[in-house]
Every structure is written in structure tokens, then in C-alpha cells.
């Protein structure tokens, strides 16, 4: 039997010219990045706010970099110093009112001594050891930019899934003051900005080695062409683990760009040149909060030592997390996790991200641990005529919180199933709510 011609690919293509399509032009606008990376438009960004390797002189002492051209966005010592010299930009403070002001006005704020001296020392040593261990194990992750000419890998090392690599990182996710003395302050600002149900999207460390290539400036909301002028969808918590400034490539930001990009409206070009970027300057132990609309990127480390930061990205509960924590988390980390930690990593979905229908506030740790042990049996095709052995199979769903809760109330359950699972108990029980 042939399907109606209206359902054929040829008919659909013929009747779908671009000008009649619903939102395709908007979705393919490429904005705000198309105009953000425009040449000879923005101040202090001759090639736009992106690094163009092919336009870097080939005879430079440092492959892939031009450190003499002050019209390039990553060389900030001239254009940005002049533009911003009389502006009261954020500086490290513990004053929550000033932090609110800076986050609202400039898109970022700096928390002075967010880590105590002892917390900083423990965390820095753990990061240094982890990074060296991953390099020696041949599993180091090199990313963030293209490799410099003549190099096989980028010069920036990433440490992923920090929750598996030390309990102090789990304390960061929980904003626990025992691990991060500014944790309660950070928690308050995140809740004010994101709402109380935000999730942790990813938690990574970025190690910029000497003369790394710069990142193009970007927004971490990563939902172009959508721009919302009212509030951000994401907020980053950045732990500064080495003194940073222009010399060692402190994070590039354009202060106030969270408003400047959203003013252009979704899918529309930026029509006014943006100001020059600055290199963030702050001492080690400072914690930076910056929202997802702020234009930022890794700067060029011109020193002889590496520079380390940690970045935790938080997102709205309806957004897809960058890291699939439920798959990548170590089973011991899951089994010991607090209720707050498990919620933050997405192991307690509230409508999205469930397993076989367990998504309305159920913890998914039992399912993940069963999968880890090779014991999780998924519900496949069943019918009233299925053999009793098939109906009584040890389905993983039975061990979910919703499966256990509803078991005794199942209206048509056959006797063999009722008897077999009458005393069923999961191997993991939810932690007490904190």
C-alpha cells in the first residue's frame, strides 16, 4: 500500500521553500556569533573576538600567536587599559551587596578569600597531583582551542568529572563550608540568580600552559540564537587556583557584555561595536561568579608557569547537562552521596532525565548501581500471553523507588510475581534530606 503523495520526501521538499519555513532562518542566523566574530568592527578586536590561526604571521617566535599586534582581542595591555581605566570594575570583596551589584551590572563578581588558606592548599595540591597523574597515565585531555602550528595537541589541559577525583570537589558541588568557606554565600547568589532547583552541569579544571592559544569569546549558555535580556539560564562558579592577570592570561571577559549581546535580541546581529576585552586579575583563592550571557574565554599565558582554574557550570533544571553524571560518576561516589549532591548532579530528576519512567523525584542510584553490576534488566515486549517466567523477570524497574512504592497496589499482578517480590528491598536507600 502506497502512502499518500503528500507524505513523500519529494512533495515535502517542493512545498518547503526557505521563505515559507517556520523558524529555520532564525535558527540558522548564527547570531550573536556571526557579528561577534566580524572583522574590523569591535574595539580591540581586528579579526573579531575569535583567534584566526590562518591570519597569524608564520614567522612569529611563538607559533600561532601574534603578541605584538595590540589590535587583537587577546592582547589587552593597550586598548582595554585605555578604555576601562576610569571604570569601577569588580574587585574581590566579601560584601554580598557589592557582589550582587557587580553580578547584575557587569555579569561577574569576585569573592575575596572564597577559599581559606588551608582549603586552597588542599585543593591546589590535589589538582596538581591529578593533572600530573593523568599526563603520566596517558589519559590527559587537551582541548579548548586548535593546536598551534607544528603541534599535535592544544596546550591547555582539562581535568574532567572532578567529583570522582577528591572529596573536596564534592564539597564544592554542595557549597559545603567545610570545603569552601564562601559556600553559603555562593549558594545564596546562585539561588537568587538561577532559582532553587538548579543543577550542576559540569565541573572541570582548566590548566593553561605557557603560550597556549586563546579561546574565542563565547557565552556558556550555548543556546544561540536565543538571547534573554531579563536573566541568565546558567551561572559559572570559577575557583582561581593561581594568581592571575594579564601576564599569565587571566580569563578574558568583556564587562557588561551580558546586556550588550541580549540587547540585540534573539537571532539579531550586534549593531554596536563591543568594548575591548580585559584579562581578569585576582589572587589565588578568589572565587568568581559569572553568568552565562557574559562573553569570556581563556587568555594567553605569557608566563613560564601553568595557570589553573576550576569551573563549575550550573544550569536550569530543564536544560541538558554537559556531563552525564549518572553515567560518569564513580559508583562509590553515588552510593555515599548526600541528597543535595545527588540532586545537583541529576540523579534525582523532577520531570526530565529519568530511567524507564522513574523521573518524578525518584533517585536513580539503584538503577545505576544495578547497571554497574550488570544486573539491570529492562522491560521489553510483554503481553497477556507472555509466559509467567517472563512476567516474573527480575526487571530493574522493580528496584526503583516508584516501582517499590507502587508494587503492593498493582491491580492485575499475577500471584507468582506478588509472592516472588513481596519482600523486595533495594541495595541502596536514599540519604536523609539535608
HUTA-V260599 format. One line per field, one symbol per residue. phi: phi as a letter, one per 20 degrees, with the letter a starting at -180 (. if undefined). psi: psi as a letter, one per 30 degrees, with the letter a starting at -180 (. if undefined). burial: + if it has 9 or more other ideal C-beta (glycine too) atoms within 8 Angstrom, else -. A space follows every 10 residues. Layout:
phi->???
psi->???
burial->???
//
This chain:
phi->.efgffefff ffffdcfgfd ffcffffefm eefgefeffl cefmbgeneb edgfdegfef fdgnccedef eefeeefdff fffdfddefg cgbdfffffg gffffdnbbc eflfdfgfff ffffffffff fffffffmdf ddaobfffgn decfdcedde lffedqffff fffeleffdc fegfffgfff ffednfdfde ebbcdcdeeg mffffffbde flcgeecdfe beecbdddee dbgcaffdmg gfbdgnffef ffffmfmdff ddgefffdef cafgnfdddb efeffbafee eeedcfcdcd cdddcffeef ffdegfeeff gffffeffgf fffgenecfc ocneclnebd nffdfgffff fgemdedefd fcbgeffgff fegeffggef fffffegfdf fcffffffff dfdfcffcdf fffd
psi->kklkffglee eeeeghleff ldgeeefgfg kgeefegkkh elkhieglhk kjefgkkfgk ejkfkjgfjg gkffjffdee eeegfgkilk lklfjeeeee eeeeeffllk jkhekleeee eeeeeeeeee eeeeeefggk kjaellllkf kfllgkkkjl hfffgkffee eeefhkfffj fgeeeeeeee eeeflfgllj eljlkkjjlk hlkllkklkf fhgkgkkjfe llflkkjkjj fkklaeeghk kkljkfffee effflkglkk fkklllllkk kllkfkkkkk lffkkllklk jgagllkklk kkkkllfglk kekiefefkk eeeeefklee eeeegggiki fkhajhfjgi gkkgeeeeee eefggjkljb kllfgkleee fglikeeffl eeeeefefgk fgkleeeeee gegkklfkkk lkk.
burial->---------- ++-------- +----+--+- ++++++++-- -++++-++++ +-+--+---+ ---++++--+ -+++++-+++ +-++-----+ -++--+-+++ +++--+++++ +-+++---++ -+++-+++-+ +--++----+ ++-++-++-- +--+++++++ +++-++-+++ ++++++--++ +++-++++++ +-++---+++ ++++++++++ ++++++++++ +--++-++-- -+++++++++ ++-+++-+++ ++++++++++ ++-+-+++-+ ---+++++++ -+-+++++++ ++++++++++ +++--+++++ +++++++-+- +-+-++-++- +-+++-+-+- ++++++++++ ---+-+-+++ -+++++++++ +----+---- ---------- ++--++++++ ++++--+--- ---+-+++-- +--+-+---- +---
//
